[in-house]
Amino acid sequence: MSDNIQTVTVLSKTTWTPNLFSFTVSRPDSFKFTAGQFVRLGVNPSQLKYYQQTDASDETADAALNEDVFRAYSIVSSPFDEVIEFFSIVIPDGAFTSQLQHLQVGDELLLNTMPFGFLTLARYQKPLPKDLWLLATGTGLAPFLSMLQDLKTWEDYEHIVLAYSARSIEELAYVEKIESLQEDFGTLVDNPAKLIFIPIVTREPVEGALSERLPKLLLDGTLQERAGIALDIDTTHVMLCGNPDMVEDTKEALKTLGLVMNRRGEGNIAVENYW
């Protein structure tokens, strides 16, 4: 086993829907990361308290239950929290999440303590513009929650727009936490950023929520109107995380509006590519 692989213990679990859950694990003393990064989390199904049984005569399936399976997971929690939190969707028949959905408190998982990813605010050169837009679908919310629990984020910007899209109101997770962020973190710094939360639910009408896909909301100006802020090449940073189709389509919509990809610290648009 690599020196970077450590065993962590499941401390809590929250089930949002049958296919959406979050959980916390113990944090190794030496583990450090930057808000927005992801890690590789591993599971050995046969070592969980509950795992999906297979036909004992199927040697291939039986062997698979004894192999470590790793997947990339963005971190929900702050870089300063004592525990590590993750947000997960269940992929039917997936080698990883089909087992992980049955997690119980006390189960042990494997954590590669080498963090990955460049969806961090450190990628942008100083001075920073005044507006930060965080556009997420589904579990792509995770890295943005981590950023919003870092005081530096509240110090560096004037406005933070969090647009979070889900298919149904039940899948719109962490809403109470999001609504408490301004009070919990914005009050800890002088002249904090103003958080503007825009929920989006695409498959059912929900009072107070927008209903179209992010690319359309950007191109017709609805999202900017709701935020009360323009998307300007000189004043805006935009980060995208979530479904790959959303990321690609939204990236193209932003480019149509005149924004440019961030490269070598310059530019507006940043995306994460670990799918």
KAJOHU-V659469 format. One line per field, one symbol per residue. phi: phi as a letter, one per 20 degrees, with the letter a starting at -180 (. if undefined). burial: I if it has 9 or more other C-alpha atoms within 8 Angstrom, else O. Layout:
BEGIN
phi->???
burial->???
END
This chain:
BEGIN
phi->.ffeececdfdbbcdebgdbbcbdcfdggefcbdgoeccddccdgfeffcbffcfffefffffffddfddcecfeefffdfecddcccdeegmffdffeffegcgofdcdceeefcocecfffefefffedddddcclfffgffffffddggffeececcdddcdbfcffeeemfffgfefgffdfeecflffeedecfccedbfcgndfcefggffffenffffffmceecfeccdcdcbqggffgfffgfffffeoecfeclndoddccdccf
burial->OOOOIIOIIIIIIOOIOOOIIIIIIIIOOOOOOOIIIIIIIIIIIOOIOOIOOOOOOOOOIIOOIIOOIIOIIIIIIIIOOOIIIIIIIIOOOIOIIIIOOOIIIOIIIIIIIOIOIOIIOOIIOOOOIIIIIIIIIIIIIIIIIIIIIIIOIIIIIIIIIIIIIIIIIOIIOOOOOIOOIIOOIIIOIOOIIIIIIIIIIIOIOOOOIIIIOIIIIIIOOIIIIOIOOOOOIOIIIIIIIIIOOIIOIIIOIIIOOOIIIIOOOOIIIIIIOOO
END
